[in-house]
Amino acid sequence: MTKIKVGVLGATGSVGQRFVQLLDGHPWFELESLFASERSAGKKYRDVSKWFLPSEMPAEAAEMVVQSLNDVDTSENEDIAIMFSALPGSVASEVEKRCAQAGYCVASNVSVHRMEPDVPLIIPEINADHLALIEVQKEKRGWDGFIITNPNCSTIVMALSLKPLMRYGIKEVRVSTMQAVSGAGYAGVPSMAILDNVIPFIESEEDKMESEPLKILGTVEKEGSGIKNAAFNVCASCHRVPVMDGHTEAIWVKFKEGVTEEEAKKAFKDFTTDIKTPFAPEKPIILREEQDRPQPRLDRDAGRGMSVSVGRVRAGRMENEVKYIAQGHNTVRGAAGASILNAEVLVARKYV
């Protein structure tokens, strides 16, 4: 197939860099343009992006000249079909809307549009049917293009693990996260603040974890007009820990009726998907039987960073409760990789 030309909005930040890395050599997509603030515009990418390991920067991207975000909708970029967004929240809304108006598909990793009723919030293995909102969005807003979003990094890990348990009737979910420092961006947590420490607060994170899963695990209302949220509550406590990559979550699920440890394990083992695209993992959920797994250093790269690992599945102390540990790569499955997978599904289903 002829490769589809794509651009990256916010290419110099940590998630933008991950987009550039993951798109290098992609069988369906060709990286055409990189966009960033005026400070970076007109300069070569290698001169304005601080990579942890500069030697791993893709050679072609390194020599690309970064464009201004003000130029995303100029004729120079009319061959681009998909814009991947890793923009700061302060500018994302305006730039993403301009891109959608100009006819681009915007595959966004940013939170600003996630909870809008006509914007799909997608984890393809869970709710690809929510893509029905695209036509509603285009008609309602008069856009030639559209915006599609992926969830918060911690939400993706938890929601994927909850999907196979939905059959048993979830009543309540509690989660305590141990989140890697890369989730805060390149300079997000000073080393003197995180070394030998745990920070028990991440701004807006708990709100996202308590609201986003309900939309993702909800159902499309009649005529595709919106999403009816899943009918359970989520209570989250989020914490930053001195781990480079990989979010770990302790999750307690209370069911309407009793569910055994073995039933929960079987649900995780048997979970399959019909998503067969380059970034789709063969097994979205990997059950770890070892008593001390999953661990970020051992498991974050499972399925090329796109699989979620689940372990320590056991009965809880409360009635009808199962508890377990879930772990996933926050900047791959939880960010850039999730947006790329969403874009692949759009191509496979002929939305692009």
Secondary structure by P-SEA (a helix, b strand, c coil): ccbbbbcccccccaaaaaaaaaaccccccccccccccccccccccccccccccccccccccccbbbbccccccccccccccccccccccccaaaaaaaaaaaccccccccccccccccccccccccccccccaaaaaaaaaccccbbbbbccaaaaaaaaaacccccccccbbbbbbbcccccccccccccccccccccccccaaaaaaacaaaaaaccccccccccccccbbbbbbbbbccccbbbbbbbbbbccccccaaaaaaaaaaccccccccccccccbbbbccccccccccccccccccbbbbcccccccccbbbbbcccccccccccaaaaaaaaaaaaaaccc
